[in-house]
Amino acid sequence: MAYERIKLERLKDKVMSAEEAARFFENDMVVGASGFTKAGDSKVVLPALAERAKSEPIKITLMTGASLGHDTDGKLAEAGVLKKRMPFQVDRVLRNKINAGEVLFIDQHLSESVELLHNNIVPPVDIAVLEVAYIDRDGSLVPTTSVGNTATFAELADKVILEINTAIPMEVYGLHDIYKAENYPHRNVIPIVAPWNKIGRKTISVNPDKIVAIVFTDKKDSPADIAEPDEKTTAIASHILKFFENEVQLGHLTDRLLPLQAGIGKVANAVLTGFKHSNFYDLTMFSEVLQDSTFDLIDSGVLSFASASSITVSAACYERVFGNLQKYRDKIVLRPQNISNTPGLIRRLGIIAINTAIEFDIYGNVNSTHIAGTKIMNGIGGSGDFARNAYLSIFVTQAASKNNSISHVLPMVSHVDHTEHDVDILVTDIGLADLRGLAPRERAQKIIDNCVHPDFRAELQSYFDRACARGGHTPHLLEEAFSWHLRLAETGSMKR
């Protein structure tokens, strides 16, 4: 019975429909919602709010862990509910509203959102909408497929609405490690020295008196969009694996490497999948999201442990994992994102970070968020948390796209998310540039030689040569620096 998932008896009279729960929202409220890359998100209450807003105008500021599934962001945006959104999104409808200036968007490092709340920098949370597997006898909450910022929202919100998802087995209890860092100036060392260390509770504490509504759902997470490795992603993965093999030969790494972090998407999946056919073994992850490739590597025996903040997988992998939790219970852990993404731990553990770029320039500056410098795609996510603090910071992208009419290696990026100081390795399907220990002029030549598509290499070399003749520590021709972007806007191609 669904009510058995409410183990604190006095909360059972809080059960109601999603439509009834949606009546608790008022105009101009700040709402904190669970959800991290489509996992563990509100599946009925926020959509019910979107329906309510179609006949009764209401606007909110919405904070989450990361992106939501089930088109929820799009439904809220289309209904005009969203006044402001943070810290990450992937929805096409919402993206268009943001770029049109109709929704304000704060693109933020994922480790920082709750810091702003704890330090009273942003307005406090009025209502938290949280998905849980069940409510324990002490009133604490057992999360589902993500933790994200749920623990902070539960602590700081004035009111809490819970969605108990009966599609999630109650055996999920024990997969989570809920640790709260102290507020400044009393913050202590976070005692994690290996990905498998568990230092917190299995459940999220909450004052039961704040729980105003409980809604039952049985909807699974939106499945991840998994694309099979193609020629380009396979080439990128091959370059990275060869680089790792060389690092082992040089004595910089062992065959166990160091804990891995990989961004979401087909490139990251291709890279991780490549480890199945390598000599590396006993690998670990300290990342944000566990994807299909994570569980493939666990099943193959290559990966021994993985720490993250959410599980975002395809429908087939979802059934494999949650239909066989005992197999994975001692191999994975889910943490709050201000722990999974905290800079100090990333530096301490020596993370190897692999993230995706939209474009990068000849000096190694990376744009991972904006098209043509102005239109947001998704957001910086956790890539900045990892890039600046990783043992190795790797960014990947295809060398060219749209029938090779667009180069992803440019004289100057149109928007900077990661400066050259935070980037160690750049990889395209053409090749890999190791930028460590190189001055700007050395970096530029290495990138041109190794990463640029042949159709654009001569022109980019010409730009660099003429810039060097003019002089400067980081030579540029400012009158030409964005000419490739301008040419694309005017003609539909970066080619002359």
Secondary structure, DSSP 8 states (H G I E B T S, - for coil): -GGGGB-SGGGGGGB--HHHHGGG--TTEEEEE--BTTBS--SSHHHHHHHHHHHS---EEEE-SS--STTHHHHHHHTT-EEEEES----HHHHHHHHTTSSEE----TTTHHHHHHTT-S---SEEEEEEEEE-TTS-EEE-SB-BTHHHHHHH-SEEEEEEETTS-GGGTTSB-B-----TTS------SSTT---SBSSB---GGGEEEEEEE-------------HHHHHHHHHHHHHHHHHHHTTSS-TT-S-EEE-SSHHHHHHHHHGGGSS--SEEEE-SEE-HHHHHHHHHTSEEEEEESEE---HHHHHHHHT-HHHHTTTEEE-BHHHHT-HHHHHHHT-EEEEE-SEEETT--EE-SEETTTEE-S--TTHHHHHTT-SEEEEE--SEETTTTEESEESS-SS-SB-GGG--EEE-SS-EEE-TT--HHHHHHHHHHHHS-HHHHHHHHHHHHHHHHH--SS---TTTTTHHHHHHHHHS-S--
